[in-house]
Amino acid sequence: MRELGISKQAYDFVRSAENSIKPVFERIDANAEVNLARVLAGFRKENVGLRHFAPTTGYGYDDAGRDTLDRLFAHALFAEDALVRPQLTSGTHALYLALSGLCQMGDAVVAASGKPYDTLENAIGLSGDHPHSLKKQGVSFDYVDLNDDGSINIYGVLNMVAQKNAAVLYVQRSRGYAWRDSLLVNEHMAPLFRTVKERFPNIAIFVDNCYGEFTDVVEPLCAGADIIAGSLIKNPGGGIAPTGGYIAGKAKYIQRIENLLTVPGMGREVGSYAASYRPFYQGLYMAPHTTAQALKGAALFARIFEMLGMETMPSSNAKRSDIVQAVRFEEAEGLISFCRSIQSASPVDSAAVPEPWDMPGYTSQVIMAAGAFVQGSSIELSADAPIRKPYTAYVQGGLTYEHCSLAAMLVLTDLIKKGIAKL
């Protein structure tokens, strides 16, 4: 520990925090085993072999690696069908593609989870004036704020859906840059979806599943969602997938979206990948375990800051539906110091010093700590925060729990030195 510069005071404090939440870790590991069993069953069902990892070129006709990967993701996420593509550059890209495929000119989308994540605002048309935003395509987007306690305002959603005659109900599973709990599948999503479908049976329910995959033994499709989407450099890529995204759900909706993925009439039948598909297969196989490592890291960070008397969301023993942990600081200095400490604890670019900057797609300056093997990967230990009051840092990821623990010790060592944390 001396080699990393960890103080004995910080080491002992983190070990104490760790010991106090062992039952939480046991619950997380039990869920990971259930999820891996399901993923492994899919691999066996599809008889995955080395042939599926082979690259393809040109049009990509009869690409067995691509098509089998689609079926594996569908099985893992309880979907009828799925599109898994390296060409989907981010979670936002997957969300935008899915919304564009689900909607036609004149349609309305209603969000039940409040204002969506910052990076989606330009794509939707809530901000900016981009010619290909949903707004410019004649699709309206309205949202219903969550209740003060972070729960879904079901009656407000029903009224808005009726008022707008909405074609799509949009739900963001993760907290994003909001001080709220992530939405649990059975506890929060299922009652909403059931109530909405009773009154509006033809509406398509679409869930932004980013940061949420494999955090529970069920997924939103189990609760009545029709479509989900996310990023492969988050949970389902297991820290191995180098890029990509997925869209999964009911076959009739996937068929609409696939024609926008390429061109109408060709859809999913084309699209090659000249690099190996192995990282995507291996990443999915590792995803339940890797997500569990990140969840345990998030719980540890929560417990440490609880013991320091600081505000955290969620609590260390809470049931989680995403891998994100929020921590509040009194001043911007503490928030910035926290992110810089996370960066210094990274295996890549540990010497870099993060600075707040005007990041494309965000409405406030953002500071990001991401010393990752895959650029922007948030299943790897990372932290980021908008520089605005209240000063809230969001930490997520961790390929191994041991890295999360060591990083927590380094963070605490630095915060003690600067007088920001007092034991």
C-alpha positions in Angstrom: 0.0 0.0 0.0 2.9 2.3 0.7 3.9 2.0 -3.0 0.6 3.6 -3.9 0.9 6.3 -1.2 -2.1 5.1 0.7 -2.1 6.3 4.3 -2.7 3.8 7.2 -5.6 6.0 8.4 -7.4 5.7 5.0 -6.6 2.0 4.7 -8.1 1.2 8.1 -11.2 3.4 7.4 -11.9 1.7 4.1 -11.5 -1.8 5.6 -13.9 -0.9 8.3 -16.5 0.3 5.8 -16.0 -2.8 3.7 -16.6 -5.1 6.7 -19.8 -3.4 7.6 -21.5 -4.2 4.2 -20.5 -7.8 3.6 -24.2 -8.9 3.4 -24.6 -6.4 0.6 -21.7 -8.0 -1.3 -23.2 -11.5 -0.8 -26.5 -10.3 -2.3 -24.7 -8.9 -5.3 -22.7 -12.0 -5.9 -25.8 -14.2 -5.7 -27.5 -12.1 -8.4 -24.4 -12.3 -10.6 -24.5 -16.1 -10.4 -28.1 -16.1 -11.6 -27.3 -13.8 -14.5 -24.3 -15.7 -15.6 -26.3 -18.9 -15.6 -28.7 -17.3 -18.1 -25.9 -15.9 -20.3 -24.1 -19.3 -20.3 -27.3 -21.1 -21.2 -27.6 -18.8 -24.2 -24.0 -19.6 -25.3 -24.8 -23.3 -25.0 -28.1 -23.0 -26.9 -26.4 -21.2 -29.8 -23.5 -23.7 -29.8 -21.0 -20.8 -29.9 -17.7 -21.7 -31.5 -14.5 -20.1 -32.8 -16.1 -19.7 -36.2 -18.4 -17.0 -34.7 -15.4 -14.7 -33.8 -14.2 -14.5 -37.5 -14.2 -11.0 -39.1 -16.3 -10.3 -42.2 -16.0 -7.7 -45.0 -18.0 -6.1 -47.7 -21.8 -6.3 -47.4 -21.6 -8.8 -44.6 -24.2 -11.2 -46.0 -24.7 -14.4 -43.9 -22.5 -13.1 -41.1 -22.9 -15.9 -38.5 -20.9 -14.0 -35.9 -23.1 -10.9 -36.1 -26.4 -12.8 -36.2 -25.6 -15.2 -33.4 -24.5 -12.3 -31.2 -27.9 -10.7 -31.8 -29.6 -13.9 -30.5 -27.3 -14.2 -27.5 -28.1 -10.6 -26.4 -31.8 -11.3 -26.9 -31.6 -14.4 -24.7 -29.6 -12.6 -22.0 -32.0 -9.6 -21.9 -35.3 -11.5 -22.1 -36.0 -10.2 -25.6 -37.6 -11.6 -28.7 -35.0 -10.1 -30.9 -31.9 -7.8 -30.7 -29.6 -5.7 -32.8 -26.0 -5.6 -31.5 -23.6 -3.5 -33.6 -20.1 -2.2 -33.3 -21.3 0.7 -35.6 -23.5 2.1 -32.8 -21.0 4.6 -31.4 -22.6 5.2 -28.0 -25.6 4.7 -25.8 -27.0 8.0 -27.0 -26.6 6.8 -30.6 -28.6 3.6 -29.8 -31.3 5.6 -28.1 -31.6 8.0 -30.9 -31.8 5.3 -33.5 -34.4 3.4 -31.6 -36.6 6.5 -31.1 -36.2 7.4 -34.7 -37.2 3.9 -35.8 -40.2 3.8 -33.5 -41.6 7.2 -34.4 -43.1 8.7 -37.6 -43.8 12.3 -38.4 -46.6 13.7 -36.1 -45.9 11.2 -33.3 -45.4 12.2 -29.7 -43.0 10.8 -27.1 -43.7 11.2 -23.4 -40.9 10.6 -20.9 -42.1 9.3 -17.5 -38.7 9.8 -15.7 -38.4 13.5 -16.1 -36.0 15.4 -18.3 -33.7 13.0 -20.1 -29.9 12.8 -19.9 -28.0 15.8 -21.2 -26.5 14.2 -24.2 -30.0 13.3 -25.6 -31.3 16.8 -25.5 -29.9 17.9 -28.9 -30.9 14.6 -30.5 -34.5 15.1 -29.3 -34.7 18.8 -30.0 -35.1 20.0 -26.4 -32.0 22.2 -27.0 -30.1 23.3 -30.1 -31.4 23.4 -33.6 -30.0 20.3 -35.3 -31.6 19.5 -38.7 -32.0 15.8 -37.9 -33.3 16.1 -34.3 -36.6 14.3 -33.6 -38.2 17.7 -33.4 -37.1 18.6 -36.9 -38.5 15.2 -38.0 -41.9 16.3 -36.7 -41.8 14.2 -33.5 -42.7 16.0 -30.2 -41.1 15.2 -26.9 -42.6 16.0 -23.5 -41.7 14.8 -20.0 -43.3 14.4 -16.7 -41.2 15.2 -13.6 -40.8 12.6 -11.0 -42.5 13.1 -7.6 -40.5 14.8 -4.9 -39.5 11.4 -3.4 -38.1 10.2 -6.8 -41.1 8.0 -7.6 -42.9 8.0 -10.9 -45.9 10.3 -11.2 -48.1 7.6 -12.7 -51.2 9.8 -12.9 -49.3 12.7 -14.4 -47.9 10.3 -17.0 -51.3 8.9 -17.9 -52.7 12.4 -18.3 -49.7 13.5 -20.5 -50.0 10.4 -22.7 -53.7 11.0 -23.2 -53.2 14.7 -23.9 -50.5 14.1 -26.5 -51.9 10.9 -27.9 -48.3 9.6 -27.4 -47.0 6.8 -29.6 -44.0 6.1 -27.3 -43.5 6.1 -23.5 -39.8 6.7 -22.7 -38.2 5.8 -19.4 -34.6 6.4 -18.3 -33.6 3.6 -15.9 -30.4 5.3 -14.5 -30.2 8.5 -12.5 -28.1 10.4 -15.1 -27.1 13.7 -13.5 -30.1 13.7 -11.2 -30.3 13.3 -7.5 -32.6 10.3 -7.4 -32.6 6.6 -7.2 -32.4 4.6 -10.4 -35.7 3.0 -11.3 -36.1 -0.6 -10.1 -37.7 -3.1 -12.6 -40.3 -4.8 -10.4 -40.9 -2.0 -7.9 -41.1 1.1 -10.1 -41.3 0.1 -13.8 -43.8 -2.8 -13.6 -46.6 -0.8 -12.0 -46.2 2.0 -14.4 -46.1 -0.2 -17.5 -49.0 -2.3 -16.4 -51.2 0.8 -15.8 -50.2 2.5 -19.0 -50.8 -0.6 -21.1 -54.2 -1.1 -19.6 -55.3 2.4 -20.9 -53.1 2.6 -24.0 -52.5 -0.9 -25.3 -50.9 0.2 -28.5 -48.2 2.5 -27.0 -44.6 1.4 -27.3 -42.7 1.5 -24.0 -39.0 2.2 -24.5 -36.4 2.1 -21.7 -33.0 3.7 -21.8 -31.2 0.7 -20.1 -27.7 2.3 -19.9 -25.9 1.5 -16.7 -28.6 -0.9 -15.6 -28.0 -4.3 -17.4 -27.3 -7.2 -15.0 -27.7 -5.1 -11.9 -30.8 -7.2 -11.1 -31.9 -10.7 -12.1 -34.6 -9.2 -14.3 -34.6 -6.6 -17.1 -37.2 -4.0 -18.1 -38.6 -6.3 -20.8 -39.7 -8.6 -18.0 -41.9 -5.8 -16.6 -43.6 -5.0 -19.8 -41.3 -2.8 -21.7 -41.3 -3.3 -25.5 -37.8 -2.0 -26.4 -34.6 -1.3 -24.4 -31.2 0.1 -25.6 -27.8 0.6 -24.2 -24.0 0.8 -24.8 -21.5 -2.0 -25.0 -18.8 0.1 -23.3 -21.0 0.0 -20.2 -22.3 -3.1 -18.4 -23.1 -5.6 -21.2 -19.7 -5.3 -22.8 -18.1 -6.5 -19.6 -15.1 -4.1 -20.0 -13.9 -6.0 -23.0 -16.1 -4.8 -25.9 -14.2 -2.0 -27.6 -17.2 -0.1 -28.9 -20.8 -0.6 -29.9 -24.4 -0.6 -28.7 -27.5 -2.7 -28.7 -31.3 -2.4 -29.1 -33.4 -5.3 -27.9 -37.1 -6.1 -27.5 -40.2 -7.2 -29.4 -39.5 -8.4 -32.9 -42.1 -6.2 -34.5 -40.3 -3.1 -33.2 -36.8 -4.4 -34.0 -37.9 -4.9 -37.6 -38.8 -1.2 -37.8 -35.6 -0.1 -36.3 -33.3 -2.3 -38.3 -34.4 -0.7 -41.6 -33.2 2.7 -40.2 -30.0 1.1 -39.0 -29.0 0.6 -42.7 -31.5 1.1 -45.5 -35.1 0.1 -45.9 -35.3 -3.3 -47.6 -31.8 -4.4 -46.4 -32.0 -3.8 -42.7 -30.0 -6.2 -40.6 -28.9 -8.4 -43.6 -26.0 -6.1 -44.3 -23.2 -4.7 -42.2 -19.8 -6.4 -41.9 -17.1 -6.1 -39.2 -13.5 -6.5 -40.3 -12.2 -7.0 -36.8 -12.9 -10.0 -34.6 -16.3 -10.4 -32.9 -14.5 -12.2 -30.0 -14.5 -9.1 -27.6 -18.3 -8.8 -27.9 -18.9 -12.5 -27.1 -16.3 -12.5 -24.3 -17.6 -9.2 -23.0 -21.2 -10.5 -22.7 -20.0 -13.6 -21.0 -18.0 -11.5 -18.4 -20.8 -8.9 -18.0 -22.6 -10.4 -15.0 -19.4 -10.7 -13.0 -17.9 -7.4 -14.1 -21.2 -5.6 -13.3 -21.2 -7.2 -9.8 -17.7 -5.9 -9.3 -18.8 -2.4 -10.1 -21.9 -2.7 -7.9 -19.7 -3.7 -4.9 -17.4 -0.8 -5.6 -20.4 1.6 -5.7 -21.7 0.3 -2.4 -18.2 0.7 -0.8 -18.0 4.3 -2.0 -21.4 4.9 -0.5 -20.5 3.4 2.8 -17.3 5.4 3.1 -19.0 8.7 2.5 -21.9 7.8 4.8 -19.4 7.2 7.5 -17.9 10.6 6.8 -21.3 12.2 7.3 -21.8 13.2 3.7 -24.8 12.9 1.5 -24.9 9.9 -0.9 -27.5 8.4 -3.3 -28.3 5.6 -3.1 -27.4 4.3 0.4 -24.8 1.6 0.8 -27.4 -1.1 1.5 -30.0 -0.1 -1.1 -31.2 -2.4 -3.9 -29.6 -0.9 -7.0 -30.8 -0.7 -10.6 -27.7 1.0 -12.0 -23.9 1.1 -11.3 -23.8 4.8 -10.5 -23.1 6.2 -7.1 -23.7 9.9 -6.3 -21.8 11.8 -3.6 -22.4 15.5 -2.7 -19.7 18.0 -1.7 -20.2 21.3 -0.1 -17.9 23.1 -2.5 -16.7 22.7 -6.1 -13.2 22.2 -4.8 -14.1 18.9 -3.1 -15.9 17.6 -6.2 -12.9 18.4 -8.4 -10.5 16.9 -6.0 -12.5 13.7 -5.8 -12.5 13.3 -9.6 -8.8 14.1 -9.8 -8.1 11.4 -7.2 -10.1 8.8 -9.2 -8.0 9.7 -12.2 -4.8 9.3 -10.3 -5.9 5.9 -9.2 -6.5 4.7 -12.8 -4.3 2.2 -14.7 -4.3 4.4 -17.8 -3.4 8.2 -17.9 -2.9 8.3 -14.1 -0.7 11.3 -14.5 -3.4 13.3 -16.2 -5.1 16.1 -14.3 -8.8 16.5 -15.2 -10.1 20.0 -15.7 -13.7 21.2 -16.1 -14.5 21.9 -19.7 -17.3 22.5 -22.2 -18.0 18.9 -23.3 -20.1 18.5 -26.4 -23.7 17.5 -25.6 -23.7 18.9 -22.1 -25.3 22.1 -20.9 -22.8 22.8 -18.0 -19.0 22.5 -17.8 -18.2 18.9 -16.9 -15.2 17.3 -15.2 -14.4 13.7 -16.1 -12.0 11.2 -14.7 -11.6 8.2 -16.9 -8.3 6.4 -17.0 -9.8 3.5 -19.0 -8.5 0.9 -21.4 -11.5 1.7 -23.6 -12.0 5.4 -24.1 -15.2 6.6 -22.4 -15.9 3.2 -20.9 -18.0 3.6 -17.8 -17.9 0.0 -16.7 -14.3 0.8 -15.9 -13.8 2.9 -12.8 -14.6 6.5 -13.7 -16.1 9.6 -12.2 -17.7 12.7 -13.7 -19.7 15.7 -12.6 -21.3 18.8 -13.9 -19.8 21.9 -12.3 -23.1 23.3 -10.9 -24.8 23.5 -7.5 -25.4 21.2 -5.6 -21.9 19.9 -6.3 -22.5 16.2 -7.0 -20.0 13.7 -8.2 -21.1 10.5 -10.0 -18.7 7.5 -9.7 -19.3 4.3 -11.5 -17.7 1.2 -12.8 -14.7 -0.9 -11.8 -13.5 -4.0 -13.6 -12.5 -5.5 -10.3 -13.6 -4.8 -6.8 -10.0 -4.7 -5.7 -9.4 -1.7 -7.9 -12.4 0.1 -6.5 -11.2 -0.6 -2.9 -7.7 0.7 -3.7 -9.1 3.8 -5.5 -11.3 4.5 -2.5 -8.2 4.4 -0.2 -6.3 6.8 -2.5 -9.3 9.2 -2.7 -9.7 9.2 1.0 -5.9 9.8 1.5 -6.1 12.8 -0.7 -9.3 14.2 0.8 -7.8 13.9 4.3 -4.6 15.7 3.2 -6.6 18.6 1.8 -8.8 18.9 4.9 -11.9 18.0 2.9 -12.6 14.8 4.8 -12.1 14.5 8.5 -12.2 11.1 10.2 
